[in-house]
């Protein structure tokens, strides 16, 4: 699946071009309170880790998806089922 839309949102698979946007979102307190990283963290990933995280998930349709407001194309979040390094399979 390459795109999912609702009346208000567009969800697109995250791509390397989303690195700046996702890095900024990972530093936003309202986004991070919904990010279960298993510990309290103001930012889940460094800039480089954000880029690597995106690259690790390219071609896996379950995550990550960058979420945009349809009316403005503003990125407001991300979602999906994420692969964890401790997992043996995505």
Residue pairs with C-beta under 8 A, 6 or more apart in sequence:
1 61
2 12
2 13
3 10
3 11
3 12
4 10
4 11
4 65
5 11
5 70
6 70
7 70
8 69
8 70
8 71
9 67
9 68
9 69
9 70
10 67
10 68
10 69
10 70
10 73
11 65
11 66
11 67
11 68
11 79
12 65
12 66
12 68
13 58
13 61
13 64
13 65
13 66
14 22
14 54
14 57
14 64
14 65
14 66
14 78
15 54
15 58
16 51
16 54
16 55
16 58
18 54
18 66
18 75
19 47
19 50
19 51
19 54
21 66
21 75
22 50
22 54
22 64
22 66
22 75
22 78
23 45
23 47
23 50
25 31
25 75
25 76
25 77
25 78
26 32
26 35
26 43
26 44
26 45
26 50
27 42
27 43
29 42
31 77
32 41
32 42
32 43
32 44
34 77
35 44
37 44
45 53
53 64
54 64
56 83
57 63
57 64
57 82
57 83
57 90
60 83
60 90
62 80
62 81
62 90
63 79
63 80
63 81
63 82
63 83
64 78
64 79
64 80
64 82
65 78
65 79
65 80
66 75
66 77
66 78
67 75
67 76
67 77
67 78
67 79
68 74
68 75
68 76
69 76
83 90
